[in-house]
Amino acid sequence: MATAKLQFGYAQGKTRLTRQYVPYPFHITRPFYIDTVRPDFATLYLQSCSGGLYSGERLSLEIETASRAAVEITTQAATLVRNARGDHAALETRLNLAAGSLAIYSPDPLVLFPDASVKSKLGVTLAPHARALCQEAFALSSEALTQALIGSYTFAFSVRDSNGVPLVLERGTIDLATIGTPASPLGPYRAAASVYLIGATLDKAALDAFTDHPGCPIGASALPNNAGIVIRILAMDGGSLSAAMQRIRKTCFRAVAGFDAALRRK
C-alpha cells in the first residue's frame, strides 16, 4: 500500500505546500497561483507515474489544510482503471480541513476498462467555517462500451465534523455487467458523477440552470445535517460527462470560494 500526504499552510500572503510525502506511483507539480482575483489561492496537480490503477493496488491520499489555506487539488487527466485480474484496485482520499480553510478536490473521472473493479473512498473532516468542494466520477472506456463487462465500481463518501461525528455517510456499488441493460441503476447511461458542495449552498436559480445541459440528466439534493448539497450527473460517455461537470464546477466554485476560477489547463 502506498500513502501520499500533502499539508497546506498559509504564510506570507499565500497558501503554501508546507509538507509532502509522495511515494510511487504518486507525483505532484509545484503549486500554481493562477487566479488573479485571489493570488493567494493555490492549485496543485496530482500525477501518476504508473499510467492508471491496476489489479491489487491499494493507494491512499491524505490532504490537510491549515487555517486560512485555500487550495484546489486536481489531476492532469482521467485515471485509467485496468483489468482487475481477480483483485480490485482501491483508492482512498481523506481531506482534513482546519477552521476557515478551503479545499477543492476535483479529479478527472475514472475511466473503466473491460473487467475493471475499483473501490474508491472519499472522506472529508472539517472544522467550523471550513468549506470543501469535492467530486467523483466514472465513465466506461471506448473498449468497455462495446464489450460484455464484468467487475464493479464501488464508491463511499463521508463528511465528519472536527470531533469525528458523522454528518454524511453514503456508499454504493454498480455491477458493471448491468450497464446498458434494463437492470442498470444508471438507466441507458454509461457515465456518472457526484459533486459535493460542503459548507456552502446554491440558490434556486443556480440549481435550475443545471437542468438545461443537453443530454445529461442532472439532479440536486440537500445533504443530511445541513452539510451542503450534492449534485448528481448522468451522461452517455466521458466527454459529455466532463462537459457537464465543468459547467457545474464553475458555479459551485464561485459559491464555495467567492470568486470565478481561472481556467485550469490540462
C-alpha positions as CSV (number, residue, x, y, z in Angstrom):
1,M,0.0,0.0,0.0
2,A,1.2,3.5,-0.9
3,T,0.1,6.6,1.0
4,A,0.8,10.1,-0.1
5,K,0.5,13.0,2.3
6,L,0.1,16.7,1.5
7,Q,-0.1,19.6,4.0
8,F,-1.0,23.1,3.1
9,G,-0.5,26.2,5.3
10,Y,-0.8,30.0,4.9
11,A,2.3,32.2,5.1
12,Q,3.4,35.5,3.5
13,G,0.1,36.1,1.9
14,K,-0.2,32.7,0.1
15,T,-1.3,29.2,0.6
16,R,1.9,27.1,0.7
17,L,2.6,23.4,0.4
18,T,4.3,23.0,3.8
19,R,4.9,19.3,3.8
20,Q,4.8,16.5,1.3
21,Y,5.4,12.8,1.2
22,V,4.7,11.5,-2.3
23,P,5.8,7.8,-2.9
24,Y,5.4,5.9,-6.2
25,P,3.1,5.9,-8.1
26,F,2.1,9.4,-7.0
27,H,3.7,12.5,-8.4
28,I,2.9,16.2,-8.0
29,T,3.6,19.5,-9.5
30,R,4.6,22.6,-7.6
31,P,1.7,24.8,-6.5
32,F,0.5,27.3,-9.2
33,Y,-1.1,30.7,-8.5
34,I,-3.3,31.4,-11.5
35,D,-6.3,33.2,-10.0
36,T,-5.7,37.0,-10.3
37,V,-8.7,37.8,-8.1
38,R,-7.2,35.6,-5.3
39,P,-3.4,35.4,-5.8
40,D,-3.1,33.5,-2.5
41,F,-5.2,30.6,-3.9
42,A,-3.0,27.6,-4.8
43,T,-3.6,25.0,-7.4
44,L,-1.8,21.7,-7.4
45,Y,-1.9,18.9,-10.0
46,L,-1.7,15.2,-9.0
47,Q,0.0,13.0,-11.5
48,S,0.7,9.3,-11.8
49,C,3.9,7.6,-12.8
50,S,2.2,4.3,-13.5
51,G,-0.4,5.1,-16.1
52,G,-3.5,4.1,-14.1
53,L,-4.9,1.9,-11.3
54,Y,-4.0,-1.8,-11.6
55,S,-5.1,-5.1,-10.1
56,G,-4.4,-5.4,-6.4
57,E,-3.2,-1.8,-5.9
58,R,-4.1,-0.1,-2.6
59,L,-3.5,3.7,-2.8
60,S,-4.4,6.4,-0.3
61,L,-4.0,10.2,-0.3
62,E,-4.2,12.4,2.8
63,I,-4.7,16.2,2.4
64,E,-4.6,18.6,5.3
65,T,-5.3,22.3,5.2
66,A,-4.4,24.8,8.0
67,S,-6.4,27.8,8.9
68,R,-6.8,30.4,6.0
69,A,-5.3,28.0,3.5
70,A,-7.2,27.8,0.2
71,V,-6.2,25.2,-2.4
72,E,-7.5,23.2,-5.4
73,I,-6.1,19.7,-5.9
74,T,-6.9,18.3,-9.3
75,T,-5.4,15.7,-11.8
76,Q,-3.7,16.2,-15.1
77,A,-6.1,13.9,-16.9
78,A,-8.5,11.0,-16.3
79,T,-7.3,8.0,-14.3
80,L,-7.4,4.7,-16.2
81,V,-8.6,1.6,-14.3
82,R,-7.2,-1.6,-15.8
83,N,-8.4,-5.2,-15.9
84,A,-8.8,-6.4,-12.3
85,R,-7.5,-9.9,-13.0
86,G,-9.3,-11.2,-10.0
87,D,-8.4,-8.5,-7.5
88,H,-9.9,-5.0,-7.3
89,A,-7.9,-1.7,-7.1
90,A,-8.6,0.6,-4.2
91,L,-8.2,4.4,-3.9
92,E,-8.9,6.3,-0.6
93,T,-8.7,10.1,-0.3
94,R,-9.0,11.9,3.1
95,L,-9.4,15.7,3.5
96,N,-8.8,17.2,6.9
97,L,-9.7,20.9,6.9
98,A,-8.9,23.3,9.7
99,A,-11.3,26.2,10.7
100,G,-11.5,28.8,8.0
101,S,-9.8,26.8,5.3
102,L,-11.0,25.8,1.8
103,A,-10.2,22.7,-0.2
104,I,-11.4,21.8,-3.7
105,Y,-10.7,18.3,-4.7
106,S,-11.5,17.9,-8.4
107,P,-10.0,14.8,-10.0
108,D,-11.0,13.9,-13.6
109,P,-13.2,10.8,-13.9
110,L,-12.0,7.3,-13.5
111,V,-12.1,5.6,-16.9
112,L,-13.1,1.9,-16.5
113,F,-11.6,-0.6,-19.0
114,P,-13.2,-4.0,-19.6
115,D,-13.3,-6.2,-16.5
116,A,-12.1,-3.3,-14.2
117,S,-13.0,-3.4,-10.5
118,V,-12.3,-0.5,-8.2
119,K,-13.2,0.7,-4.8
120,S,-13.0,4.4,-4.2
121,K,-13.5,6.2,-0.9
122,L,-13.6,10.0,-0.2
123,G,-13.8,11.3,3.3
124,V,-13.9,14.9,4.5
125,T,-13.4,16.1,8.1
126,L,-13.8,19.8,8.6
127,A,-13.8,22.2,11.5
128,P,-16.3,25.1,11.8
129,H,-16.3,27.6,8.9
130,A,-14.2,25.3,6.7
131,R,-15.6,24.6,3.2
132,A,-15.0,22.0,0.6
133,L,-15.9,21.2,-3.0
134,C,-15.4,17.6,-4.0
135,Q,-16.3,15.4,-6.9
136,E,-16.1,11.8,-8.0
137,A,-16.9,10.4,-11.4
138,F,-16.5,7.4,-13.7
139,A,-17.1,6.6,-17.3
140,L,-16.6,3.5,-19.4
141,S,-13.7,3.4,-21.9
142,S,-14.4,3.1,-25.6
143,E,-13.4,-0.6,-25.4
144,A,-15.8,-1.2,-22.5
145,L,-18.7,0.4,-24.4
146,T,-18.5,-2.4,-27.0
147,Q,-17.9,-5.5,-24.8
148,A,-19.7,-7.6,-22.3
149,L,-18.4,-6.5,-18.9
150,I,-17.6,-8.0,-15.5
151,G,-16.3,-6.2,-12.5
152,S,-17.7,-3.4,-10.3
153,Y,-17.4,0.2,-9.2
154,T,-17.8,1.0,-5.5
155,F,-17.8,4.4,-4.1
156,A,-18.1,5.6,-0.5
157,F,-18.3,9.2,0.7
158,S,-18.4,10.7,4.2
159,V,-18.4,14.0,6.0
160,R,-17.5,14.4,9.6
161,D,-17.1,17.3,12.0
162,S,-13.9,18.0,13.8
163,N,-15.0,15.8,16.7
164,G,-15.4,12.9,14.3
165,V,-19.2,13.0,14.4
166,P,-20.6,11.7,11.1
167,L,-22.7,14.2,9.1
168,V,-22.9,12.4,5.8
169,L,-22.4,8.7,5.0
170,E,-23.1,7.1,1.7
171,R,-22.0,4.1,-0.2
172,G,-23.0,2.4,-3.4
173,T,-21.9,-0.4,-5.8
174,I,-22.6,-0.7,-9.5
175,D,-22.2,-4.1,-11.2
176,L,-20.7,-3.2,-14.5
177,A,-22.3,-6.2,-16.1
178,T,-25.7,-4.5,-15.7
179,I,-24.7,-1.3,-17.5
180,G,-26.5,-0.9,-20.8
181,T,-29.2,-3.4,-19.7
182,P,-32.6,-2.9,-18.1
183,A,-31.1,-3.8,-14.7
184,S,-28.7,-0.9,-14.7
185,P,-29.2,1.7,-11.9
186,L,-27.9,4.3,-14.5
187,G,-30.7,3.5,-17.0
188,P,-29.3,3.9,-20.5
189,Y,-26.3,6.0,-19.4
190,R,-22.7,4.9,-19.2
191,A,-21.1,7.6,-17.1
192,A,-22.0,9.2,-13.8
193,A,-20.7,11.8,-11.3
194,S,-21.4,13.3,-8.0
195,V,-20.4,16.9,-7.0
196,Y,-20.4,17.7,-3.2
197,L,-20.6,21.3,-2.0
198,I,-19.8,21.2,1.7
199,G,-20.3,24.2,4.0
200,A,-21.9,26.3,1.3
201,T,-25.1,26.4,-0.7
202,L,-26.6,27.4,-4.1
203,D,-29.7,29.5,-4.8
204,K,-32.7,28.1,-6.7
205,A,-31.7,29.9,-9.9
206,A,-28.3,28.3,-10.0
207,L,-29.8,24.9,-9.3
208,D,-32.5,25.3,-12.0
209,A,-29.8,26.3,-14.6
210,F,-28.2,22.9,-14.3
211,T,-31.2,21.2,-15.8
212,D,-30.6,22.9,-19.2
213,H,-27.4,20.8,-20.0
214,P,-28.3,18.8,-23.2
215,G,-28.2,15.0,-22.9
216,C,-27.2,14.9,-19.3
217,P,-29.8,14.5,-16.6
218,I,-28.8,16.5,-13.5
219,G,-30.4,16.5,-10.1
220,A,-29.5,18.2,-6.8
221,S,-30.5,17.5,-3.2
222,A,-29.6,18.7,0.3
223,L,-27.1,16.6,2.3
224,P,-28.1,15.5,5.8
225,N,-27.4,17.6,8.8
226,N,-27.2,20.8,6.8
227,A,-23.8,19.7,5.5
228,G,-24.3,21.1,2.0
229,I,-25.6,20.0,-1.4
230,V,-24.9,17.0,-3.7
231,I,-25.4,17.2,-7.5
232,R,-25.7,14.0,-9.5
233,I,-25.0,13.8,-13.2
234,L,-25.6,11.1,-15.8
235,A,-24.1,11.0,-19.3
236,M,-23.8,8.7,-22.3
237,D,-20.0,9.0,-22.4
238,G,-17.0,10.5,-20.6
239,G,-16.8,13.6,-22.9
240,S,-20.4,14.6,-22.2
241,L,-19.9,14.0,-18.5
242,S,-16.8,16.1,-18.4
243,A,-18.5,19.0,-20.2
244,A,-21.4,18.9,-17.7
245,M,-19.0,18.7,-14.7
246,Q,-17.1,21.7,-16.0
247,R,-20.3,23.8,-16.1
248,I,-21.4,22.7,-12.6
249,R,-17.9,23.2,-11.2
250,K,-17.8,26.8,-12.4
251,T,-21.0,27.6,-10.4
252,C,-20.0,25.6,-7.4
253,F,-16.5,27.1,-7.3
254,R,-18.0,30.6,-7.2
255,A,-20.3,29.5,-4.4
256,V,-17.6,28.0,-2.2
257,A,-14.7,30.2,-2.9
258,G,-16.4,33.6,-3.6
259,F,-14.8,34.3,-7.0
260,D,-14.8,33.0,-10.5
261,A,-12.0,30.5,-11.1
262,A,-9.4,30.9,-13.8
263,L,-9.1,28.1,-16.3
264,R,-7.1,25.1,-15.1
265,R,-5.3,23.9,-18.3
266,K,-4.6,20.2,-18.8
